[in-house]
Amino acid sequence: MAKVLVIIVSWNAKKWIRKCLNSVEGSSLPADVLLIDNGSTDGTLTLVRKEFPAVRILEMEDNLGFGAANNRGLRIALDEGYPFAYLLNQDAWLEADTLERLVAAHKPEWGILSPMQLDARGRRDKRFDKKCGKYIDPALSGYHNDALVVEVPFVMAAHWLLSRRAIETVGGFSPAFRQYGEDDNWIDRLHWHGLRCGVVPAASAVHDRAGRRPSRQKRLELKCIATVVKISDPSRNWTWMKVREVLELVGMGIKNFSDVPWKYIPVLRGRFPELARLRAESTKKGAFL
């Protein structure tokens, strides 16, 4: 058994999956691969079974969403004794030494380690740079060390090396999030448990998101989901956040001249009992797995 179980959640991934899986096959640190397919209809599984017979497949009848599908993989990683799980997006791929460098840099306090996340042209992914660049660049100024890990408050789950300790402690992704926001919440819980999130600048990998800029309405919908993320953070005051985030939606609607946030207010308020329950459950060791 390899030291790392690479978990890939797929849905109509035929466009990217060959490159994704080839990159894992070419890793200098051998890894086992678990593909959890959320009901693809584009021939993804036919391709994988034909060209990558060593890949283990869990075929879901329905689209479980990103978090719930990954939870299946994380449970298997624990049950089968893997020291590490690596969450890899279907539209992403590794460099040959990505896994080797991340595993070499790991120490017990690091729950998540990410490589530098690049776009398909080899430049920093824009969202990665926005979220992490201001922490990485000062640390790299005049200093180079392959073992360097830069602590960041957040990094996207396209490339996450998770330690067994982190999985056992934090658990899986919260059912409060079907798609988007689940990685933010997982990191909030990681911090609540006293573990750290870091980037290894000596390691790099690609997340190919070219040509998929979300519409204005989609960006506003994502900002609405961000209110659920903040309310679900166990380190924040529950009573205050319920008030604050409703006011945040009101202000968001005014600022953007849009009724999208206002329409979300009754949705959010209607979810308060569910979110309170899931927030409490999320603090338990191994939650949601």
Secondary structure, 3 states (H helix, E strand, C coil): CCCEEEEEEECCCHHHHHHHHHHHHCCCCCCEEEEEECCCCCCHHHHHHHHCCCCEEEECCCCCCHHHHHHHHHHHHHHCCCCEEEEECCCEEECCCHHHHHHHHCCCCEEEEEEEEECCCCCECHHHHHHHHHHHHHHHCCCCCCCCCEECCCCCCCEEEEEHHHHHHHCCCCCCCCCCCHHHHHHHHHHHCCCEEEEEEEEEEEECCCCCCCCHHHHHHHHHHHHHHHHHCCCCCHHHHHHHHHHHHHHHHHHHCCCHHHHHHHHHHHCHHHHHHHHHHHCCCCCCC
